[in-house]
């Protein structure tokens, strides 16, 4: 979770961020945030991390609300080889991106291509 919080300030593609909810205990951490990308896109994220779990949802969208990609690991697409990790772009796909750092790398790469 600390890596995610540090990336809010370190990443060059992030214009600003708003922490909507943050809870921390000796057993787990939960973060819900809204990130504004420099091109005006928005990234909404939720992460729950404990010693046994890492649950996440990263929802990247245009400023007008149109979905670009959503990554999550809700366990409901058992047919995918990356189960439970998957993405909607908007079609359902396998996903190897499972951390906020991975997502930022993908967004940077796509932005460089001009999409």
C-alpha positions as CSV (number, residue, x, y, z in Angstrom):
1,X,0.0,0.0,0.0
2,X,2.9,2.4,0.8
3,X,4.2,1.8,-2.8
4,X,0.8,3.0,-4.2
5,X,0.8,6.1,-2.0
6,X,4.4,7.0,-3.0
7,X,3.5,6.6,-6.7
8,X,0.8,9.3,-6.3
9,X,3.5,11.8,-5.9
10,X,6.3,10.2,-7.9
11,X,4.6,9.4,-11.2
12,X,4.9,12.0,-13.9
13,X,1.6,11.2,-15.5
14,X,-0.4,12.0,-12.3
15,X,-1.7,15.5,-12.1
16,X,-3.4,15.1,-8.7
17,X,-4.9,12.6,-6.4
18,X,-7.7,12.5,-3.8
19,X,-7.8,9.8,-1.1
20,X,-11.5,9.0,-0.7
21,X,-11.0,6.4,2.1
22,X,-8.0,5.0,3.9
23,X,-8.0,2.5,6.7
24,X,-5.0,0.8,8.3
25,X,-4.6,-1.7,11.1
26,X,-1.9,-4.1,12.1
27,X,-3.7,-6.8,10.0
28,X,-4.7,-5.0,6.8
29,X,-4.9,-1.8,4.8
30,X,-7.6,-0.4,2.6
31,X,-7.3,2.5,0.1
32,X,-9.9,4.1,-2.1
33,X,-8.7,7.0,-4.3
34,X,-9.4,9.1,-7.4
35,X,-6.4,10.0,-9.6
36,X,-6.5,12.7,-12.3
37,X,-4.1,11.9,-15.2
38,X,-2.4,14.8,-16.8
39,X,-4.4,14.3,-20.0
40,X,-7.7,14.7,-18.1
41,X,-8.5,11.0,-17.8
42,X,-9.5,9.6,-14.4
43,X,-8.3,6.5,-12.5
44,X,-10.4,5.2,-9.6
45,X,-8.7,2.6,-7.5
46,X,-9.5,0.4,-4.6
47,X,-7.0,-1.8,-2.8
48,X,-7.3,-4.1,0.2
49,X,-4.0,-5.7,1.3
50,X,-3.5,-8.1,4.2
51,X,-1.0,-10.8,4.9
52,X,-3.2,-13.3,2.9
53,X,-5.0,-11.2,0.4
54,X,-4.6,-8.5,-2.2
55,X,-7.9,-7.4,-3.6
56,X,-8.0,-4.6,-6.2
57,X,-10.0,-2.7,-8.7
58,X,-8.4,0.0,-11.0
59,X,-10.9,1.8,-13.2
60,X,-9.5,4.1,-15.9
61,X,-11.9,6.3,-17.8
62,X,-12.1,9.4,-20.0
63,X,-13.2,12.6,-18.2
64,X,-16.7,12.1,-19.7
65,X,-17.0,8.7,-18.0
66,X,-16.3,6.4,-21.0
67,X,-14.4,3.3,-19.8
68,X,-10.9,2.8,-21.1
69,X,-9.8,-0.2,-19.1
70,X,-10.9,-1.7,-15.7
71,X,-8.7,-4.2,-14.0
72,X,-9.8,-6.3,-11.0
73,X,-9.5,-9.7,-9.4
74,X,-13.1,-10.4,-8.4
75,X,-13.3,-14.2,-8.7
76,X,-16.0,-14.5,-11.3
77,X,-14.3,-15.4,-14.6
78,X,-13.0,-18.8,-13.9
79,X,-12.4,-19.7,-17.6
80,X,-9.5,-17.2,-17.9
81,X,-6.0,-18.5,-17.5
82,X,-5.1,-15.5,-15.3
83,X,-8.1,-16.2,-13.0
84,X,-9.0,-14.3,-10.9
85,X,-7.0,-11.4,-12.5
86,X,-8.8,-9.9,-15.5
87,X,-9.6,-6.7,-17.3
88,X,-12.4,-5.1,-19.3
89,X,-11.2,-3.0,-22.2
90,X,-14.2,-3.0,-22.7
91,X,-14.2,-6.7,-23.6
92,X,-13.2,-9.2,-21.0
93,X,-9.5,-10.2,-21.3
94,X,-6.8,-12.0,-19.3
95,X,-4.7,-9.6,-17.2
96,X,-1.1,-9.8,-15.9
97,X,-1.3,-6.3,-14.4
98,X,-2.1,-6.7,-10.7
99,X,-0.6,-3.6,-9.0
100,X,-1.0,0.1,-9.2
101,X,2.6,0.3,-10.5
102,X,1.7,-2.1,-13.3
103,X,-1.4,0.0,-14.2
104,X,0.6,3.3,-14.3
105,X,3.1,1.6,-16.7
106,X,0.2,0.5,-19.0
107,X,-1.3,4.0,-19.0
108,X,2.1,5.6,-19.7
109,X,2.6,3.2,-22.6
110,X,-0.8,3.8,-24.1
111,X,-0.5,7.6,-23.7
112,X,2.8,7.5,-25.6
113,X,1.1,5.8,-28.5
114,X,-1.4,8.6,-28.5
115,X,-4.5,6.7,-27.7
